[in-house]
Each structure stands twice: as structure tokens, then as C-alpha cells.
Amino acid sequence: MKQPQPKYRRILLKISGEALGGGDGIGVCAQAIQEMARQINEVRQLGVQVVVVTGGGNIFRGAAGQHGIERATGDYMGMLATVINSLALQDALEKLGVATRVQSAIAMSQVAEPFIRRRAVRHLEKDRVVIFGGGTGNPYFSTDTAAALRANEVGAEVILKATKVDGIYDCDPETHPHARRYSQITYLEALQRRLKVMDSTAFSLCMDNKMPIIVFDFFKAHNLKRVIMGEKVGTLVTG
């Protein structure tokens, strides 16, 4: 009997800093990162090429006005936090025997390669997981925007946004028990309803380049594999 084949062959997985921080969303949670590494390895063994973009909110969030630090400086501090998270995830993956490369948008040659698009694609072709740290390398841009940008640059087929909820709702499901979950929604509907899928810059980049987004619960075992195999998990955002 012929084995089912993955629906996607090259994916970008966007992981928030809070997810890397575990239940509290603060610091680096070894258990949470190990589980993420196991799920990434599970889909890599199916022949899927994986690139990852990490957030840094578990260590430092460079939002305007926070901590009394000027916005651009705060954003650079946040970018450095994403590199810390990238190295932690790389360590967990390599302990599972997964060849992994970290590429940073901010030069730090002792711990990460510089971001070079052709080199990143070559790593994928050699069955290595590539983790992008440092955001876009510019202040005023979020790691969501970095995910949208890198997904298009390396030719990913889909952005998988890993969250703690099982999709996109019309309102906050934690405070509204009757919140309705969308199984599929268009870019325009999400923008018009101001649903917090990604920030507007990232979202516009996905919409302009017809890059589908799937928002799903990464904390449920084997969910990443289920998405890859084409099961209806989470919410699909498309044109």
C-alpha cells in the first residue's frame, strides 16, 4: 500500500518567543524546546525541508516605550533575544541528530552564519534545518515580518504560525467562551475584521505574494505532522 505523501515539501515555521518560554512564556524552557525539536524532526524525516523563524518575547520585547528604552534600541535588543532562542533550538535539534544551521540577520560570526539566501537554500537541499535569527536586521519590523520575508526568499510553500490556540477566532477564546473559530479565511477578511494573525506589514507581504498561512496549536502532540500531511488543523489564511 502506497504511503501518503506530505502536502508541503518546504515550510517556514514561525515560533513565538512566548512559546519557547513554556507555560509562563518567560525565559528558555528546555522541555518546551525539546518537544518542538521532536515535532520538527518528525516532519523532517518525511522529507520535508524546514526553516524556522523565532521570536524573542520570552527574553525581551522591543515594543515602543517598554522599559523606557528608545524604540530602535529596544528592537535591536529583541533581535539579539531571537538569536539566543535560535541557538537553544539548534542545540535541541542537534541532540536528536538533526543537522541544523543558524543564520542571523545581525553579524555575529562566532555563533551564527550571516543570512545568505542561496546558502540557506543549499542547506535545505542538503536536508539541514535552517533557523533564522535576528529578525530582518532592522528596527521597526517584527519577527512576523521576518517570517513573511524569509518564506518568500527561500521559496517556502506555506507559513505555519505556531501558537497556543487551535486557530483564529472572531474574538479572544480565553475571555469569550462562545468565540467562533475559522477553519479558513481570506487575507482581506482577516484584515477587515482586524484579527490578530500577524502584524499588518507581515500580513500585507503574504497577501501580495499569495503566501498561505496556517495558524495552529503547536503544543498538541504531532500537530505539526498533521498539518504537513494536509489534515484540517487550525485555520488556513489564503486568497
C-alpha positions in Angstrom: 0.0 0.0 0.0 1.4 3.4 -1.0 2.2 5.6 1.9 0.5 9.1 1.9 2.9 11.9 0.9 3.3 15.3 2.7 1.2 18.1 1.2 4.1 20.6 1.7 7.7 20.0 0.8 9.3 23.2 2.1 7.8 25.1 5.1 8.5 28.1 7.3 7.7 27.5 10.9 7.2 30.7 12.9 7.6 30.1 16.7 6.9 32.9 19.1 9.3 33.7 21.9 6.4 33.1 24.4 6.1 29.5 23.1 9.8 28.9 23.7 9.3 30.1 27.3 6.9 27.3 28.1 3.8 27.7 30.2 5.0 31.0 31.8 6.2 32.4 28.4 9.3 33.7 30.2 12.9 32.6 29.8 14.0 29.5 27.9 12.0 26.4 28.8 14.1 23.3 28.0 11.1 21.0 28.0 9.1 23.1 25.5 12.1 23.5 23.2 12.7 19.7 23.3 9.1 19.0 22.3 9.4 21.5 19.4 12.6 19.8 18.3 10.9 16.4 18.3 8.0 17.7 16.2 10.4 19.3 13.7 12.4 16.2 13.4 9.2 14.1 12.9 8.3 16.1 9.7 11.9 16.3 8.6 12.0 12.5 8.5 9.1 12.7 6.0 11.4 14.5 3.6 10.0 18.0 4.4 12.5 20.9 4.3 12.1 23.1 7.4 13.1 26.7 8.0 12.3 28.3 11.4 11.9 31.9 12.5 11.9 32.5 16.2 10.5 35.4 18.2 12.3 36.9 21.3 9.4 38.0 23.6 10.3 35.5 26.2 13.6 37.3 26.8 13.0 40.9 25.7 10.2 42.6 23.8 11.3 45.7 21.9 7.9 47.4 21.8 7.7 51.2 21.8 8.1 52.7 25.2 8.7 49.5 27.1 11.4 49.6 29.8 11.9 53.3 29.0 14.2 52.3 26.2 14.2 54.1 22.8 12.3 52.1 20.2 15.1 51.3 17.8 17.5 50.3 20.6 14.7 48.1 22.1 14.1 46.4 18.7 17.8 45.6 18.4 17.8 44.1 21.9 14.8 42.0 20.8 16.7 40.8 17.8 19.6 39.6 20.0 17.0 37.7 22.1 15.8 35.8 18.9 19.4 34.6 18.3 19.6 33.2 21.9 16.3 31.3 21.2 17.7 30.1 17.8 20.8 28.7 19.5 18.7 26.9 22.1 16.5 25.3 19.4 19.6 24.4 17.4 21.1 22.6 20.4 17.8 20.6 21.0 17.7 19.6 17.3 21.3 18.6 17.2 20.8 16.4 20.3 18.3 14.5 18.1 20.9 14.1 15.4 19.3 16.8 13.1 21.9 18.8 11.2 21.0 22.5 11.8 22.3 25.9 10.8 21.5 29.2 12.4 21.7 32.3 10.2 21.5 35.7 11.7 20.4 39.0 10.1 22.9 40.7 12.5 26.5 39.7 12.0 27.8 37.5 14.9 30.2 35.1 13.1 31.3 33.3 16.3 27.8 31.8 16.8 25.8 32.0 13.5 26.2 32.3 9.8 25.2 35.6 8.1 21.9 35.4 6.3 22.7 34.5 2.7 19.7 33.3 0.7 21.5 31.0 -1.6 23.4 29.4 1.2 20.1 28.9 3.2 18.5 27.2 0.2 21.6 24.9 -0.2 21.4 23.9 3.4 17.7 22.9 2.8 18.7 20.9 -0.2 21.2 19.0 2.0 18.5 18.1 4.5 19.5 20.6 7.1 17.1 22.6 9.3 17.8 26.3 8.9 16.9 28.7 11.8 16.7 32.4 11.1 17.6 34.7 14.0 17.9 38.4 14.3 14.6 39.3 12.7 15.0 41.3 9.5 18.1 43.0 10.9 16.2 46.3 11.0 14.2 48.1 13.8 10.5 48.7 13.4 10.0 45.3 11.8 8.6 42.3 13.8 9.7 38.7 13.6 6.3 38.1 11.9 7.6 40.3 9.1 10.9 38.4 9.1 8.9 35.2 8.7 6.9 36.5 5.8 10.1 37.9 4.1 12.2 34.8 4.6 9.4 32.4 3.5 9.2 34.2 0.2 13.0 34.5 -0.2 13.7 30.7 0.2 10.6 29.6 -1.7 8.6 28.1 1.1 5.2 26.8 0.2 3.4 27.9 3.4 4.0 29.8 6.7 3.0 27.7 9.7 2.4 30.0 12.7 2.8 28.0 15.9 0.6 29.3 18.7 -1.0 28.1 21.9 -4.5 28.2 20.4 -6.0 25.9 17.7 -6.6 28.6 15.1 -8.0 32.1 14.5 -11.2 33.1 16.4 -13.5 36.1 15.9 -12.7 37.2 19.4 -10.4 36.1 22.3 -11.5 32.5 23.2 -10.0 32.8 26.7 -12.4 35.6 27.6 -15.3 34.8 25.3 -16.4 31.1 25.7 -18.7 31.4 22.6 -15.9 32.6 20.3 -16.1 31.1 16.8 -13.1 29.5 15.2 -12.5 29.9 11.5 -11.4 26.9 9.5 -10.5 29.1 6.6 -10.4 32.8 6.0 -9.2 35.2 3.3 -6.5 37.8 3.8 -9.0 40.6 3.2 -11.5 39.2 5.7 -8.7 38.9 8.4 -7.6 42.5 7.7 -11.1 43.9 7.7 -12.0 42.2 10.9 -8.7 43.2 12.5 -7.9 39.6 13.5 -4.5 39.3 15.1 -3.0 36.8 12.7 0.2 38.8 12.1 1.1 42.5 12.1 -0.1 44.4 9.1 3.3 44.6 7.4 3.8 40.9 7.5 0.3 40.2 6.5 0.4 42.5 3.5 3.6 40.8 2.4 1.9 37.4 2.5 -1.2 38.8 0.7 0.8 40.5 -2.1 2.8 37.3 -2.7 0.0 34.8 -2.2 1.8 33.1 0.7 -0.7 30.9 2.6 -0.6 31.0 6.4 -1.8 28.2 8.7 -2.3 29.2 12.4 -2.3 26.1 14.6 -1.7 24.7 18.1 1.9 23.6 18.3 1.6 22.3 21.8 -0.6 19.4 20.8 1.5 16.3 20.1 2.0 15.5 16.4 0.0 18.6 15.2 2.9 19.8 13.0 2.9 16.4 11.2 -0.9 16.6 10.8 -0.7 20.0 9.2 2.1 18.8 6.9 0.0 15.8 5.8 -2.8 18.1 4.8 -5.2 17.4 7.7 -7.6 20.3 8.5 -5.8 21.5 11.6 -6.0 25.2 12.7 -7.0 28.0 10.4 -5.9 28.5 6.8 -5.5 32.1 5.6 -5.4 32.3 1.9 -6.6 34.4 -1.1 
